[in-house]
Amino acid sequence: SIHQAFSRKLSQFALEEVRKIVEDEHYGKLIYAGGDDVLAFLPIEEVLKCAYDLQEKFKEVLSPKASMSAGIVIVHHKYPLYLALEEVNNAEKKAKKHYGKNAFCLRFLSHGGEPRECGGNWELVEFIDELICKFKNEEISSNFAYEYLEIVEELYDKNDKSKIREILKSELKRVFFRKVGDKDIIKKFFQEQVLKWFNELDIYNFANLLLICRKIAGEVRV
């Protein structure tokens, strides 16, 4: 009876909730939904919100203790579909293996550029959304993410890991505030959000996250 109840809830999620979230709420196209497996195409500005809403609904339908992992891949519209599907499968596996079972892995494959990847638990989505918004509204310098990644790539692998993190933290503050001024709202965002996730994430994961947010902000059309 427990298995039957679980199966019913999975079917309810797949048949009654997924399409509504993907297509009605986030303007995507659902390709497949079966149990806890979902495959969909979404606009770049909606994909993270949609993934977040799906896992929230999954917990609501099944149990607050239920978890959902996701592989999210952003590619150019001319990118071969079969390769994109391979990337999604690999990202989903990495989400579970590297970022935890209740997490996502986001890969950004720019047209002709180097692939970038970031990931973490679902709480990270709110920070990513806010960061994208600040890049798009030019509250943060458009060059900030690129400059910081260059610093990380130059320093991190060539120095003592136990000491370099504090140096990179200082560099983060220096580069972040170099062109945005000393506005109170930006200072609060830096202290409460940017530093929080810098402390919680792996260095390269954090630096890639900044760059991916900048790239997404540049692609979003309003």
C-alpha positions, 0 to 999 in steps of 0.5 A: 500500500505504501508503494501504491500511494507513492506511485499515485503521487508520482503519477499525480506530479507527472500528469497533473503538475509538470505541464502546468508549471513548464508551459503555463507558468514558464512559457516552455515546452514539455517533452517528457514527464514520467514519475520524477523524470522531466525533460523540457525546453525553456526560455533562458530567463525562465529555466532556473525559476522553472526548475526551482518550482518543479522541485518545490512542487515535487516536495509538496506532492510527495513529501517535504523530505523528498529531494529532486536533482536537475541537470540544466544546460543552456546552449545556442539554438543551433547547437545539435540536439543530440549533443545537448541531450548528452550534456543534460544527462551528464549534468544531471549525473554530476548534480547528484554526484558532485553537488548533492542529491538535492541540487542542480548542475547548470552548464552554459555552452556559449556559441564558440566559447569555453563551457562553464559550469556551476551548481549547488543546492536549490537555495542558490537559485535565489542568489543567481536570479538576483545577480542576473538582475543586477548585471542586467540593470547595470547595478554591477559592472559588466566586466566584474565577473570576467576580471574576477575569474581571471584573478582566480585562474591566475592565483588559485592553482599556483598558491597555498590553498589555505592562504589564497582564499583570503586573498581571493576574498579581498580581490573579490571586494576590490573588483566588485566595488571598483566601478559600482561606487559605495551605494548602500543597497549594493554594499548590503547585497555584497555583505549578505549574499555575495560573501555568503556564497563565496564562503559556502562554494568552491572557488571555481564554482563561485567564479564560474557562477558569476560568469554564467550569471553575467552571460545569462544577463546578456542573453535575456530579452525583455 
